Amino acid sequence: MAELMDITNQIRHAFPEKVQDIIEFRGEVTVIVDPSAILEVAHYCRYTEGLQFNLLSDLGGNDYFPAEPRFGISYVLYSMSLNHTIRLKVYLPNSDPTVDSVVSMWQGANWMEREIYDMFGVTFTGHPDMRRILMPFDWNGYPLRKDFPLGYEEVAFSFNNDRVMAKKPHPME
Amino acid sequence: MTLSRDELIHASGIISDEQTLETSLDQLRGLVSPAAFTGETMLLNMGPQHPSTHGVLRLLIELDGENVITVLPDIGFLHTGIEKNMESKTYEKALVMTDRIDYLNNQGNTLVFSLAVEKLCEIDVPLRAQYLRVIVAELQRINSHLIWLGTHIMDLGASSIFLYALREREYILDMFEEISGQRMMGNYNRPGGVWRDVTPRFMTQVHKFLKYLGPKLDDYEAIVTENPIFVDRTKGIGVISAEDAINWSVTGPYLRGSGVNLDWRKAAPYSCYDHFDFEVPLGTNGDVYDRYIIRLLEMRQSIRIIQQALDGLPTGPTRTTNRKFAPPPRAELGSSMEALIHHFKLWTEGFKAPVGEVYVRTESPRGELGVYMAGDGTSKPHRVRFRTPSFVNLQSIGVCSSGVLVADLVAIIGSIDIVLGDCDR
């Protein structure tokens, strides 16, 4: 634990303006990073001696609607040589849910970022293949957003398709 | 006869009408080589109903003759919105859905979900329950590897192993039925421990099975490992280097085949795995053959772990006595008002988790199975994300399959060991 705090302090020291907060919860350390700096911080975490986070373990999103900034993207990093884990987190506003892609740092981020785009409508700039991945290509809306209804909707057939679709959320428009 | 560009594209299986495209040509442009648009190479659909894709996986393959140039997987056919559904259910109800994610690792899914709830709510788990969890998880690992062995070898043309493997798996399913009442979707692991203590019959079943399985594995090795056809079709096929594998976030036997020692049971022990003595088998070449060897060795290590867990199984309760999270025993309900209130609260409202987020990872038969769970102070999770190994491992299929033949692609898909339910959730 103390060792993890050293690491986070090192990151805070390297990016005093970009690290917004450091949270400790249940033995896990989260570094809240300014979205504009995620690529720099990721690069620092991956290649600095003593950090060496070479494995991107998980990349997931969360929607804090109606709070602002609305979206939280968590990067769980793991270092194989030093056996430690931290989480980087960026918060994105509803008005502009865009963040730099980390595919150039970890190729494994490719599908995980596509999934976040598919589920939350967060766009990753610099991603090589920003398409939907799990939902059908013509799906309207982003299912894991909190304002996306869970069932209890009228089922769309060809005769009432337009009416049903008009009621669906189109958060990007 | 010369075909126009549009006719060629149509012949390749892509419709050129931009409005109705699932993948527009512009999007494909960066993903396949330019030769695909002039007709020098062919684009071919494999799946989603192909028998060797182990479920519903569609691959868009760019072919030069019979050589694979690019593989573009298309997934999502089994997407059922489990993560979204969980947000409207209490933690206990959401647990029921976890077995359905990876249908060959049911007990492992309930385990990782329970671990996440326990970490978020700080619930203690009795030692006996932790040992039972290990026994069940390792049985499940053997089960999953047996299915993998049978289907993988069948993809390569030998059907007898499939029958043998399913015969062995049947014994494991019988044991799960004995402890949980259900063969596959057992829901045995619960937040705070396990559902019930195991029966004496289960213990004899496990003891008998461990004695039975070892010689059977020897038989399989005698049939497959030195088999010249199998060796020819798997050695040097689907090679992924250690650097590439790490870069693509690959985990599990797929990663260890390339010689990287990462097993979460060792690296971040959960549920008492640090009490047991076992080895992590590693490969050297990172090819299909090495992954096969590793999974066979892992089954033997699982036998070792189960044996140790049975020998050292402590006595005591199998579920936490914290009544805020686990229901009181039935007998108490008639005499204790407090027990009645706890029972009522748990089955109507459920327990409340604090505000915060945790990430828990376990080693599933396929790799890192993680759960990101965010609580918001209510009895329903704010967000549950399953970081599933099939989803993350499958994206690197393009790396290890460029230049191979179509028939080898079948071997590679099998060696990654994907479960499409796990992939699509």
HADDOCK unambig.tbl for C-alpha pairs under 7 A between the chains (distance, minus, plus):
assign (segid A and resid 26 and name CA) (segid B and resid 119 and name CA) 6.99 0.50 0.50
assign (segid A and resid 55 and name CA) (segid B and resid 246 and name CA) 5.94 0.50 0.50
assign (segid A and resid 55 and name CA) (segid B and resid 247 and name CA) 6.66 0.50 0.50
assign (segid A and resid 55 and name CA) (segid B and resid 249 and name CA) 5.89 0.50 0.50
assign (segid A and resid 56 and name CA) (segid B and resid 249 and name CA) 5.84 0.50 0.50
assign (segid A and resid 57 and name CA) (segid B and resid 249 and name CA) 6.44 0.50 0.50
assign (segid A and resid 58 and name CA) (segid B and resid 387 and name CA) 6.41 0.50 0.50
assign (segid A and resid 62 and name CA) (segid B and resid 383 and name CA) 6.70 0.50 0.50
assign (segid A and resid 83 and name CA) (segid B and resid 267 and name CA) 6.95 0.50 0.50
assign (segid A and resid 106 and name CA) (segid B and resid 247 and name CA) 5.26 0.50 0.50
assign (segid A and resid 106 and name CA) (segid B and resid 248 and name CA) 6.46 0.50 0.50
assign (segid A and resid 107 and name CA) (segid B and resid 247 and name CA) 5.54 0.50 0.50
assign (segid A and resid 107 and name CA) (segid B and resid 248 and name CA) 4.84 0.50 0.50
assign (segid A and resid 108 and name CA) (segid B and resid 247 and name CA) 6.16 0.50 0.50
assign (segid A and resid 108 and name CA) (segid B and resid 248 and name CA) 3.81 0.50 0.50
assign (segid A and resid 108 and name CA) (segid B and resid 249 and name CA) 4.76 0.50 0.50
assign (segid A and resid 108 and name CA) (segid B and resid 392 and name CA) 6.96 0.50 0.50
assign (segid A and resid 111 and name CA) (segid B and resid 395 and name CA) 6.75 0.50 0.50
assign (segid A and resid 133 and name CA) (segid B and resid 75 and name CA) 6.58 0.50 0.50
assign (segid A and resid 133 and name CA) (segid B and resid 76 and name CA) 6.48 0.50 0.50
assign (segid A and resid 134 and name CA) (segid B and resid 75 and name CA) 6.20 0.50 0.50
assign (segid A and resid 134 and name CA) (segid B and resid 76 and name CA) 3.98 0.50 0.50
assign (segid A and resid 134 and name CA) (segid B and resid 79 and name CA) 6.33 0.50 0.50
assign (segid A and resid 134 and name CA) (segid B and resid 424 and name CA) 6.54 0.50 0.50
assign (segid A and resid 135 and name CA) (segid B and resid 76 and name CA) 6.21 0.50 0.50
assign (segid A and resid 137 and name CA) (segid B and resid 22 and name CA) 5.55 0.50 0.50
assign (segid A and resid 144 and name CA) (segid B and resid 84 and name CA) 5.95 0.50 0.50
